[in-house]
Amino acid sequence: MDVEQEEMQFLGTYGIFRETSKLIFTWRRIFSQITLALILPLSFLFLAHMELSNLFLRKIMYDEFILDQTRPRTESFGKLSGVVSSEKVYYFLFQIAYLVIFVVLSLLSTAAVVYTVASIYTGRDVTFKPVMSVVPKVWKRLLLTFLCVFISYVGYSIASLFVIISLLVLIIFIGHITGSGVILLIYAFQILYLGGAFYLMTIWQLSNVVSVLEDSYGFKAMAKSHALVRGKLGISVVIILLVSLPLGTVRFMFGHLVVRAAALGVVSKGVLGILCFLLFFVFYLLKLVTETVLYFVCKSYHHENIDKSALSDHLGEYLLGEYVPLKPKDVQLEKIQV
């Protein structure tokens, strides 16, 4: 990285993206290799899933329509009913298989990019083969962190649902709030809920980096990420929003202009599909590198002196064999007095 450790805390949104761009272009060979090996298949899987899911659903809906037009308790009705039931089972299994493969590829991509950026930061030699040998040794830590975030999100959603139901019951018993007041209250609660959900997503993104570079994963990584964003919450939220919006936009474009657009021809859909595919993997790589840079910015802001030699040794443990956790005094990360 071109920016000194102590100066990284002063990087704003523009500075973080500038540093990200420098990293990608300076080390474009290794990032291109990671993209071809992991992010490209991930992007193809993501977009292909949307197309295949749409075809599955259309087939199920068509067969259900035919089933509704078929006389009950006939042989053809029984056969068609069995076909529809089988299609729904296949669709469910397809979604489960997609989710598992997508999560695995996503975690592998995250591990590869975070390890690469950290290696660049410490001055280690970065080549494709060592990076790919490290990935299988760290993705389990990322998976545990992902599961903890998922559990937290489910708990947060259940608690939020309980609160809104309790408020509605209280309003019904009180009876002094108009219908428009109830709607306004629900909208306000939805905004608060989305804000909390986005905060959890911000914590999750930083937790992934923490899980690779520190002796923390799961709920401990989430707690560490929560501590890191203090004082940098605004810029962290903005960064995560800015790297997530392009991916959401590509998904929207692909869904409406390729998957469900009846007016466009095959050639037009093909061109748009390729464009969405290219944009998706570019934005996904940008997202992963930016989140890692944001981690170093937050560390610098809290005056946590990252010992490059200790971090380099930590990264080297992945290459020597099974992961050996660092001792707290070595890893990371001792605070410097200011």
C-alpha positions, 0 to 999 in steps of 0.5 A, spaced: 500 500 500 502 506 498 499 510 504 503 509 511 499 505 516 498 511 521 496 516 515 490 511 513 486 513 518 485 520 515 482 516 508 475 518 506 471 515 502 474 517 495 481 515 499 479 508 500 476 507 493 483 510 490 487 506 494 483 500 492 484 502 485 491 502 486 491 495 489 487 492 483 491 495 478 498 495 481 497 487 482 492 486 476 495 479 475 494 476 481 487 479 482 485 477 475 487 470 477 483 470 483 477 473 479 478 467 473 479 462 478 473 464 483 469 470 482 468 468 475 464 462 477 461 465 482 458 471 478 456 466 472 452 461 478 449 467 481 446 470 474 445 463 471 441 461 478 436 467 476 435 464 469 434 457 471 429 459 477 425 463 473 424 457 468 423 452 474 417 457 476 414 458 469 414 450 468 411 449 475 406 455 474 404 452 467 403 445 470 399 448 476 394 452 471 393 445 467 392 441 473 387 446 475 383 445 468 383 438 469 378 434 472 379 431 479 380 424 481 382 422 474 388 418 472 391 424 468 389 429 474 393 424 479 399 424 474 399 431 473 399 432 480 405 428 481 409 431 476 407 438 480 409 435 486 416 432 484 417 439 480 416 443 487 421 438 490 426 439 485 426 446 485 427 446 493 433 442 492 436 446 486 435 452 491 439 449 497 444 446 492 445 453 489 445 456 496 451 451 498 455 452 492 454 460 492 456 461 500 462 456 499 465 460 492 463 467 496 467 465 502 473 462 498 473 468 494 473 473 500 479 468 503 483 469 497 482 477 496 483 478 504 489 474 504 492 477 498 491 484 500 494 483 507 500 479 503 501 486 499 501 490 505 506 486 509 511 486 503 510 478 502 511 475 495 504 474 492 503 469 487 497 465 485 499 458 487 500 459 495 494 464 495 490 458 492 493 453 497 491 458 503 484 458 501 481 451 503 485 452 510 481 459 512 474 458 509 471 454 515 473 460 519 469 464 515 463 459 514 463 459 522 462 467 522 457 467 516 453 462 520 454 466 527 451 472 522 446 469 520 443 466 527 444 474 529 440 476 523 434 471 524 434 473 532 434 480 530 428 479 525 424 475 530 425 480 536 423 486 531 417 482 529 415 481 536 416 488 537 412 490 532 406 485 533 406 488 541 406 495 538 400 493 534 396 489 539 397 495 544 395 500 539 388 496 538 387 496 546 388 503 546 384 505 540 387 512 540 391 512 534 388 513 527 389 508 521 394 513 518 398 513 524 398 506 524 401 506 517 406 511 519 408 507 525 409 501 521 413 505 516 418 508 521 419 501 524 421 498 517 426 504 516 429 502 523 429 495 521 432 496 515 437 500 518 439 495 523 439 490 518 444 494 514 448 495 520 449 487 521 451 487 514 456 492 515 459 488 521 459 482 517 463 484 511 468 487 516 468 480 520 470 476 514 476 480 514 477 479 521 476 472 521 482 471 516 487 476 519 486 475 526 485 470 532 477 471 532 472 468 528 464 467 529 461 472 534 468 474 537 469 476 530 463 480 530 464 483 536 471 485 534 468 488 528 463 492 532 469 495 536 472 497 529 467 501 526 466 505 532 468 512 530 468 510 523 461 508 523 459 513 518 464 512 513 463 504 514 456 504 512 457 509 506 463 504 503 459 498 504 453 501 501 457 504 495 460 497 494 453 493 494 449 498 490 452 496 483 451 489 485 444 490 486 443 494 480 446 489 476 442 484 479 436 488 477 438 489 470 439 482 469 432 480 472 428 485 468 432 486 462 434 479 461 430 474 465 423 477 465 423 481 459 419 479 453 420 485 448 427 484 447 430 479 442 435 473 443 441 477 441 439 483 445 438 479 451 445 475 450 449 482 449 445 485 456 447 478 459 454 478 457 454 486 460 451 484 466 456 478 467 462 482 466 460 488 471 458 483 476 465 480 477 468 487 476 464 490 482 465 484 486 472 484 486 472 491 487 467 490 493 472 485 497 478 489 496 475 495 498 472 492 505 479 489 506 482 496 505 476 499 510 479 494 515 486 497 515 483 504 515 479 502 522 485 499 525 489 505 524 483 510 526 484 506 533 491 507 533 492 499 533 499 498 531 499 492 526 506 489 526 507 487 519 512 482 521 507 479 526 502 479 520 506 476 515 508 470 520 501 469 521 499 469 514 505 464 513 502 459 518 497 458 512 502 456 508 506 451 513 500 447 514 494 447 518 492 454 521 495 455 528 492 461 531 496 467 533 497 469 540 493 476 542 500 479 543 503 477 536 497 478 532 495 485 531 495 488 534 497 492 540 495 499 541 500 505 540 500 510 545 498 517 542 
